[in-house]
Amino acid sequence: MGTRAGTACAVLVVLAAMPTMAGAQTDYRNLDDGRPVRTEDAFVVEHHGFELLAPLTYDADVSGARRYSLQPEIEYGVLANTQVSIKLPLGAVDSAGSDRGIGGLQFSALYNLNAEGPSLPAFSVRADLTLPVGALGGDVALATVKAIATRTFGLTRLHLNGVWTFGTSAADGPRLEAPPRWFASAALDYTLYRSSLLLVAELGASQDYAGAETALTAGLGLRWQWTPTLVLDAGLARRLTGGAGPDLELTAGLSHAFAMRALTPRAGGTPDRPVDATEQPRAEQFYYPGSFNWQFLSRFPEAARLFNAFDYGHATLYEHLLTTPRAQLSRALQREYRFLTIDLLRRPPRFGVAEVAIEPEYARIAWQAKLMFDWAHVLHRQVYDVYADPSLSVARRDSIIETLTDYYLSRGAYAFTAVPKSMALMDGQWFSQVFRTREPRFNGLIWAYHWLQVGLYEPFVVSNDPAEQRAGVNATVAHFWAMLEDGRGQVPRVMPMTAVIAPMFSRRHPRAAVIFDNLHMMHDIISDILVADTLSRAEKDRLIREQLAEYRDPTRNVMTMDEWWSMGDMMGGADMMGGQPGTLPTTSPGAAAPGHRHE
């Protein structure tokens, strides 16, 4: 076992030491096949993303047989909603004698048919081909098909798997990992979003080959986000009745998500098209790779982690606006406001919140809106990362930010236009301004979020000195906290405009600045639509889709760049928008320390 253990440890060390080329966080909520339980969820690796997996497995049965295996696998999001993978199991089976070697070569493809809808769960289909390669690869090729369904109930999800394998036989040669003739399972998982931890429980039944006894098994597992790109998992399975398989199985694994620049698409524009309500593709995409990724989280964690709490704040707002009865809404939002300002913002999650766990009903009717917001937030955070990377020159920094903007705009179906849209879309439609009128306190909190999101850029543009940049970031965060001081602070009274709050950034990168303004306007529009009492859910879905199409269209209801630059003065300037970054609000005698509690 010394050689096997050494090989396993070497693989894990290599994974942990790999440079952070990744652009997107590994989703600890994704259940892979066999990690940490046998049940898989319906979701695939993001388009253009890779995931390298290294699970270790030990199992034992009553006959005394022991099996040890390392099953390295590489997964790739080859198309939107489509994942392909290759697995090469290595290991040993110790019983009367000792067999070791390669346990076959497996090729797999997984296709996600849809995101969750108002009535249907997410469905996926998977196909595996296992070739008889190696001393423990059996004598014949095996073909497996799997059907997968996933349904979200807030922090809890239900998964159902059904598997059938062609070619199984009692006479097959020795196999390191023999897939059963059929397998069916149900699993429940629960998300602890603040610690980025997923807990899983599973119950399954299987038959090894025709005529074999049916086995019933139970399993437990967990997945934990270790770093932005590394996930650890562990699982335990026990055979309850029947069958001749292992009585006990233990798994532990590590996965690393990354992308390769050579495989990312060039900017140039994806045809802009509406997303039909019956189609609702999940359509997630890995974002632009580079060594700058996660620099902001590493160097400015107090500021970076606030955005994870902001994600929760937006998600819980939309879910309440959609699902909470009008008579109970104000009280519910007051509770959420206190939770956010007293608790979550003070102790924000380690990594990004899986918003669908907070807003499951909203995501079912407005999945495209969620994708558009997520994609724009990715651009937001990557720009922070570029600014926080001390190895980049000013010219290189500016060049990368423009490349990131090109990459963002290349997803035409999910990108806000870089042409400034008319403020009448936010303030002049029949449903406009209802949310801010009914819930001014929560609206002010959202606008304070938006102020900080653009205000943090300015300290990096004003100075190239790292100490001065850090002082500017700290002062800007302190300004944000001062805004929230009851009776003393002053949240923005109109929507913060990027050109006003971050003028130097806006001059360097006007396209990104306009995108962020369009994003923030759309946040307001959706809040107004969701709070509208006269609309059914189907009508809200339709109206949100119409507004999303409007904000992807660079030809209608737009203003010139000169008008955009002057809009801030027409709206009252920086004082109405929360003040300039790096200063304290004029109405506040001082900034609150992050640990200060207020009621």
ZAGU-733725 format. One record per residue (C-alpha): y negated, z negated, x; residue in three letters. Coordinates in steps of 0.05 Angstrom, whole numbers, padded with zeros to 5 digits, always signed. Layout:
<kenus>
YZXALA
...
</kenus>
This chain:
<kenus>
+00000+00000+00000MET
-00047-00007+00060GLY
-00058+00068+00065THR
-00068+00076-00010ARG
-00117+00018-00013ALA
-00155+00045+00047GLY
-00161+00114+00016THR
-00186+00084-00049ALA
-00238+00041-00014CYS
-00262+00100+00027ALA
-00273+00142-00036VAL
-00313+00085-00068LEU
-00355+00076-00006VAL
-00371+00150-00003VAL
-00391+00150-00076LEU
-00437+00090-00067ALA
-00468+00119-00004ALA
-00483+00187-00033MET
-00558+00203-00032PRO
-00591+00197-00100THR
-00597+00271-00114MET
-00589+00256-00188ALA
-00644+00267-00237GLY
-00614+00232-00297ALA
-00584+00164-00308GLN
-00509+00161-00317THR
-00497+00141-00389ASP
-00456+00077-00388TYR
-00443+00088-00462ARG
-00401+00150-00449ASN
-00327+00137-00454LEU
-00288+00184-00408ASP
-00214+00200-00417ASP
-00178+00138-00392GLY
-00240+00101-00371ARG
-00240+00045-00386PRO
-00191+00056-00444VAL
-00152+00117-00465ARG
-00199+00134-00523THR
-00254+00184-00506GLU
-00320+00193-00542ASP
-00345+00259-00568ALA
-00401+00270-00517PHE
-00402+00314-00456VAL
-00436+00313-00389VAL
-00508+00338-00394GLU
-00520+00412-00382HIS
-00526+00426-00306HIS
-00502+00356-00290GLY
-00442+00335-00248PHE
-00403+00271-00253GLU
-00355+00249-00198LEU
-00304+00198-00221LEU
-00257+00155-00179ALA
-00213+00111-00224PRO
-00159+00066-00195LEU
-00099+00049-00238THR
-00042-00001-00233TYR
+00013-00009-00284ASP
+00080-00043-00290ALA
+00139-00044-00339ASP
+00198-00090-00352VAL
+00245-00048-00310SER
+00207-00068-00248GLY
+00172+00000-00237ALA
+00102-00003-00209ARG
+00052+00053-00208ARG
-00010+00058-00165TYR
-00058+00116-00171SER
-00126+00142-00152LEU
-00148+00199-00197GLN
-00210+00233-00170PRO
-00243+00280-00220GLU
-00305+00323-00220ILE
-00338+00341-00287GLU
-00392+00393-00296TYR
-00437+00409-00355GLY
-00426+00484-00350VAL
-00462+00501-00415LEU
-00501+00463-00467ALA
-00450+00419-00503ASN
-00393+00443-00457THR
-00360+00406-00400GLN
-00306+00429-00352VAL
-00268+00385-00303SER
-00215+00384-00249ILE
-00171+00323-00235LYS
-00122+00312-00177LEU
-00083+00247-00185PRO
-00056+00215-00122LEU
-00010+00155-00120GLY
+00058+00123-00115ALA
+00114+00099-00160VAL
+00155+00041-00134ASP
+00222+00025-00169SER
+00290+00031-00137ALA
+00260+00074-00084GLY
+00189+00095-00069SER
+00158+00161-00088ASP
+00087+00180-00070ARG
+00044+00242-00069GLY
+00003+00287-00113ILE
+00013+00277-00188GLY
-00004+00346-00214GLY
-00068+00386-00220LEU
-00106+00382-00286GLN
-00159+00430-00312PHE
-00198+00409-00374SER
-00252+00435-00421ALA
-00289+00393-00473LEU
-00335+00423-00526TYR
-00381+00381-00569ASN
-00389+00415-00637LEU
-00448+00374-00663ASN
-00491+00313-00657ALA
-00482+00261-00711GLU
-00512+00282-00777GLY
-00531+00245-00841PRO
-00459+00248-00866SER
-00415+00275-00810LEU
-00396+00241-00744PRO
-00400+00278-00678ALA
-00338+00321-00667PHE
-00310+00349-00603SER
-00248+00387-00582VAL
-00214+00384-00514ARG
-00160+00425-00480ALA
-00122+00405-00416ASP
-00075+00444-00373LEU
-00033+00403-00324THR
+00004+00442-00270LEU
+00067+00416-00235PRO
+00034+00407-00167VAL
+00061+00355-00117GLY
+00120+00309-00113ALA
+00098+00270-00174LEU
+00074+00329-00216GLY
+00136+00340-00258GLY
+00175+00404-00266ASP
+00136+00442-00320VAL
+00064+00456-00339ALA
+00037+00417-00398LEU
-00018+00438-00447ALA
-00055+00386-00487THR
-00105+00391-00544VAL
-00148+00334-00569LYS
-00193+00322-00629ALA
-00248+00270-00621ILE
-00297+00239-00671ALA
-00353+00189-00658THR
-00396+00152-00708ARG
-00454+00105-00691THR
-00470+00042-00730PHE
-00529+00016-00690GLY
-00504-00021-00628LEU
-00432-00009-00650THR
-00394+00058-00648ARG
-00327+00079-00676LEU
-00284+00131-00640HIS
-00222+00166-00665LEU
-00176+00208-00621ASN
-00116+00252-00638GLY
-00076+00285-00582VAL
-00017+00333-00580TRP
+00018+00357-00516THR
+00062+00418-00512PHE
+00120+00419-00462GLY
+00140+00345-00459THR
+00214+00331-00448SER
+00259+00273-00430ALA
+00288+00316-00375ALA
+00221+00328-00340ASP
+00218+00311-00266GLY
+00182+00250-00238PRO
+00109+00245-00259ARG
+00054+00199-00235LEU
+00020+00204-00303GLU
+00061+00234-00360ALA
+00019+00252-00421PRO
+00053+00231-00486PRO
+00078+00282-00536ARG
+00027+00254-00585TRP
-00025+00200-00583PHE
-00073+00172-00635ALA
-00124+00117-00625SER
-00184+00082-00653ALA
-00235+00045-00611ALA
-00298+00004-00624LEU
-00352-00006-00572ASP
-00413-00050-00571TYR
-00476-00040-00530THR
-00514-00095-00493LEU
-00575-00052-00479TYR
-00615-00103-00440ARG
-00560-00109-00387SER
-00535-00037-00393SER
-00465-00061-00411LEU
-00414-00031-00459LEU
-00355-00071-00487LEU
-00295-00032-00515VAL
-00233-00051-00556ALA
-00178-00001-00572GLU
-00114+00005-00613LEU
-00068+00064-00602GLY
+00001+00093-00618ALA
+00041+00145-00580SER
+00108+00179-00570GLN
+00128+00202-00501ASP
+00173+00261-00523TYR
+00211+00284-00584ALA
+00260+00231-00607GLY
+00228+00175-00565ALA
+00209+00109-00596GLU
+00136+00102-00618THR
+00095+00054-00577ALA
+00037+00012-00601LEU
-00015-00009-00549THR
-00080-00048-00547ALA
-00135-00044-00495GLY
-00201-00076-00474LEU
-00253-00049-00427GLY
-00325-00050-00403LEU
-00374-00003-00370ARG
-00435-00027-00332TRP
-00494+00011-00303GLN
-00496-00011-00230TRP
-00552+00035-00207THR
-00589+00092-00243PRO
-00533+00139-00222THR
-00472+00095-00212LEU
-00429+00064-00267VAL
-00373+00014-00257LEU
-00317+00006-00307ASP
-00255-00037-00316ALA
-00199-00037-00368GLY
-00137-00074-00389LEU
-00082-00045-00434ALA
-00019-00078-00461ARG
+00041-00048-00496ARG
+00053-00088-00560LEU
+00116-00056-00588THR
+00165+00002-00577GLY
+00166+00057-00526GLY
+00187+00059-00453ALA
+00119+00063-00421GLY
+00082+00011-00380PRO
+00078-00059-00408ASP
+00012-00073-00371LEU
-00041-00027-00344GLU
-00104-00045-00304LEU
-00159+00005-00287THR
-00223+00001-00246ALA
-00269+00058-00231GLY
-00335+00083-00206LEU
-00373+00146-00228SER
-00432+00180-00197HIS
-00478+00229-00234ALA
-00517+00282-00196PHE
-00542+00353-00199ALA
-00549+00409-00148MET
-00614+00446-00141ARG
-00579+00512-00128ALA
-00547+00507-00197LEU
-00611+00491-00236THR
-00642+00548-00276PRO
-00706+00579-00255ARG
-00767+00570-00299ALA
-00783+00629-00342GLY
-00775+00606-00413GLY
-00717+00598-00460THR
-00727+00635-00526PRO
-00761+00589-00574ASP
-00721+00582-00637ARG
-00716+00533-00695PRO
-00657+00487-00697VAL
-00621+00492-00764ASP
-00605+00427-00799ALA
-00532+00447-00805THR
-00527+00464-00731GLU
-00556+00401-00699GLN
-00528+00411-00628PRO
-00529+00351-00582ARG
-00558+00396-00527ALA
-00574+00345-00473GLU
-00595+00370-00404GLN
-00596+00339-00335PHE
-00665+00339-00306TYR
-00691+00366-00241TYR
-00655+00338-00179PRO
-00691+00314-00117GLY
-00695+00257-00067SER
-00757+00231-00102PHE
-00718+00210-00164ASN
-00718+00135-00179TRP
-00771+00120-00127GLN
-00818+00090-00179PHE
-00764+00044-00205LEU
-00746+00023-00134SER
-00818+00011-00110ARG
-00853-00011-00174PHE
-00798-00043-00217PRO
-00846-00086-00257GLU
-00882-00024-00282ALA
-00822+00022-00287ALA
-00780-00026-00329ARG
-00836-00032-00380LEU
-00821+00039-00402PHE
-00750+00018-00420ASN
-00780-00031-00469ALA
-00827+00023-00494PHE
-00766+00065-00511ASP
-00740+00009-00553TYR
-00808+00000-00586GLY
-00813+00072-00608HIS
-00740+00073-00632ALA
-00743+00009-00673THR
-00809+00032-00704LEU
-00780+00098-00728TYR
-00716+00065-00754GLU
-00756+00014-00795HIS
-00804+00066-00822LEU
-00745+00107-00846LEU
-00698+00053-00872THR
-00738-00010-00890THR
-00763-00014-00962PRO
-00839-00010-00969ARG
-00845-00081-00995ALA
-00810-00109-00933GLN
-00837-00062-00880LEU
-00899-00101-00857SER
-00859-00164-00847ARG
-00804-00128-00810ALA
-00854-00095-00763LEU
-00889-00162-00751GLN
-00822-00190-00728ARG
-00811-00131-00682GLU
-00882-00137-00655TYR
-00870-00210-00636ARG
-00802-00193-00605PHE
-00833-00138-00564LEU
-00895-00174-00539THR
-00864-00243-00530ILE
-00794-00224-00506ASP
-00773-00152-00490LEU
-00836-00130-00454LEU
-00833-00195-00413ARG
-00760-00185-00396ARG
-00749-00110-00403PRO
-00681-00076-00397PRO
-00655-00059-00328ARG
-00649+00015-00344PHE
-00666+00062-00400GLY
-00647+00042-00471VAL
-00598+00086-00508ALA
-00646+00098-00565GLU
-00594+00125-00613VAL
-00565+00054-00614ALA
-00632+00028-00640ILE
-00649+00086-00686GLU
-00582+00114-00713PRO
-00608+00135-00781GLU
-00671+00167-00753TYR
-00631+00205-00700ALA
-00586+00234-00755ARG
-00644+00267-00791ILE
-00689+00281-00731ALA
-00644+00296-00672TRP
-00687+00352-00647GLN
-00748+00307-00648ALA
-00710+00256-00607LYS
-00690+00310-00557LEU
-00762+00334-00551MET
-00788+00264-00540PHE
-00733+00249-00489ASP
-00746+00313-00451TRP
-00821+00298-00447ALA
-00807+00226-00425HIS
-00764+00254-00370VAL
-00824+00293-00344LEU
-00867+00231-00350HIS
-00819+00190-00307ARG
-00805+00244-00255GLN
-00880+00251-00242VAL
-00883+00176-00228TYR
-00824+00185-00180ASP
-00859+00240-00142VAL
-00922+00199-00135TYR
-00882+00138-00112ALA
-00845+00175-00057ASP
-00882+00158+00008PRO
-00848+00215+00046SER
-00885+00269+00007LEU
-00951+00298+00029SER
-01006+00309-00023VAL
-00994+00384-00022ALA
-00919+00375-00029ARG
-00928+00325-00084ARG
-00972+00371-00124ASP
-00923+00429-00114SER
-00864+00389-00139ILE
-00901+00365-00201ILE
-00917+00438-00219GLU
-00843+00456-00208THR
-00823+00398-00253LEU
-00870+00425-00306THR
-00840+00494-00300ASP
-00770+00464-00307TYR
-00792+00424-00368TYR
-00822+00486-00402LEU
-00760+00527-00387SER
-00726+00492-00447ARG
-00768+00527-00499GLY
-00731+00498-00558ALA
-00745+00427-00536TYR
-00811+00430-00498ALA
-00881+00415-00524PHE
-00928+00473-00509THR
-00976+00466-00450ALA
-01032+00493-00494VAL
-01074+00438-00526PRO
-01063+00432-00600LYS
-01118+00418-00651SER
-01130+00345-00666MET
-01131+00365-00739ALA
-01055+00367-00736LEU
-01054+00293-00722MET
-01114+00271-00765ASP
-01126+00324-00817GLY
-01060+00337-00854GLN
-01046+00308-00923TRP
-01001+00253-00894PHE
-01045+00237-00833SER
-01069+00168-00812GLN
-01027+00130-00862VAL
-00987+00091-00810PHE
-01048+00068-00770ARG
-01083+00047-00834THR
-01024+00007-00861ARG
-00999-00022-00795GLU
-01059-00024-00747PRO
-01029-00077-00702ARG
-00964-00040-00687PHE
-01003+00026-00681ASN
-01048-00007-00629GLY
-00986-00028-00590LEU
-00961+00044-00590ILE
-01028+00070-00566TRP
-01028+00017-00511ALA
-00960+00045-00489TYR
-00990+00114-00486HIS
-01050+00088-00448TRP
-01005+00059-00394LEU
-00960+00120-00391GLN
-01018+00164-00369VAL
-01061+00111-00337GLY
-01010+00096-00283LEU
-01018+00166-00253TYR
-01091+00155-00233GLU
-01080+00102-00178PRO
-01036+00151-00140PHE
-01087+00207-00144VAL
-01148+00164-00127VAL
-01119+00140-00061SER
-01065+00161-00012ASN
-01061+00092+00019ASP
-00997+00056-00003PRO
-01030-00012-00006ALA
-01087+00015-00049GLU
-01038+00051-00094GLN
-00999-00013-00105ARG
-01063-00051-00120ALA
-01082+00003-00170GLY
-01015+00001-00204VAL
-01017-00075-00208ASN
-01088-00073-00236ALA
-01069-00021-00288THR
-01008-00061-00311VAL
-01053-00123-00314ALA
-01101-00084-00357HIS
-01044-00067-00404PHE
-01025-00140-00411TRP
-01097-00159-00424ALA
-01099-00109-00481MET
-01045-00148-00517LEU
-01079-00216-00513GLU
-01088-00240-00585ASP
-01161-00253-00600GLY
-01183-00231-00531ARG
-01153-00164-00515GLY
-01172-00096-00542GLN
-01120-00043-00555VAL
-01142+00029-00560PRO
-01180+00045-00624ARG
-01166+00120-00619VAL
-01109+00156-00586MET
-01116+00155-00510PRO
-01128+00225-00483MET
-01100+00241-00414THR
-01163+00277-00391ALA
-01203+00213-00405VAL
-01155+00160-00380ILE
-01128+00200-00320ALA
-01183+00252-00305PRO
-01164+00265-00232MET
-01090+00274-00250PHE
-01111+00321-00307SER
-01152+00365-00260ARG
-01093+00371-00212ARG
-01040+00382-00266HIS
-01073+00405-00331PRO
-01008+00432-00361ARG
-00972+00366-00354ALA
-01033+00329-00381ALA
-01035+00374-00443VAL
-00961+00366-00454ILE
-00969+00290-00454PHE
-01026+00293-00504ASP
-00985+00338-00550ASN
-00926+00290-00543LEU
-00969+00230-00561HIS
-01000+00266-00621MET
-00930+00282-00646MET
-00911+00209-00641HIS
-00968+00194-00690ASP
-00949+00251-00736ILE
-00877+00228-00742ILE
-00898+00157-00757SER
-00942+00183-00813ASP
-00886+00226-00842ILE
-00835+00170-00839LEU
-00880+00121-00874VAL
-00897+00169-00931ALA
-00870+00139-00996ASP
-00869+00204-01035THR
-00820+00240-00989LEU
-00744+00238-00992SER
-00704+00236-00927ARG
-00688+00310-00934ALA
-00763+00325-00943GLU
-00781+00283-00883LYS
-00728+00320-00842ASP
-00757+00387-00864ARG
-00829+00366-00850LEU
-00813+00338-00782ILE
-00779+00404-00763ARG
-00841+00443-00785GLU
-00886+00399-00742GLN
-00840+00406-00682LEU
-00843+00481-00689ALA
-00919+00477-00692GLU
-00921+00437-00627TYR
-00877+00487-00591ARG
-00921+00545-00614ASP
-00977+00562-00563PRO
-01013+00610-00610THR
-01031+00571-00673ARG
-01078+00512-00685ASN
-01098+00507-00612VAL
-01162+00492-00576MET
-01190+00519-00511THR
-01185+00479-00447MET
-01260+00468-00448ASP
-01254+00438-00518GLU
-01196+00395-00495TRP
-01237+00369-00437TRP
-01295+00351-00483SER
-01252+00321-00537MET
-01252+00253-00504GLY
-01327+00246-00509ASP
-01325+00267-00582MET
-01274+00212-00595MET
-01316+00157-00563GLY
-01295+00161-00490GLY
-01254+00113-00448ALA
-01280+00050-00481ASP
-01251+00071-00549MET
-01185+00090-00515MET
-01172+00025-00479GLY
-01215+00031-00416GLY
-01205+00062-00348GLN
-01142+00044-00309PRO
-01150-00008-00255GLY
-01202-00047-00293THR
-01198-00101-00346LEU
-01219-00089-00418PRO
-01292-00109-00425THR
-01276-00154-00484THR
-01224-00193-00446SER
-01242-00251-00400PRO
-01179-00242-00359GLY
-01111-00210-00354ALA
-01049-00245-00377ALA
-00994-00259-00328ALA
-00929-00225-00347PRO
-00897-00292-00363GLY
-00952-00315-00410HIS
-00928-00327-00481ARG
-00972-00316-00540HIS
-00959-00320-00615GLU
</kenus>
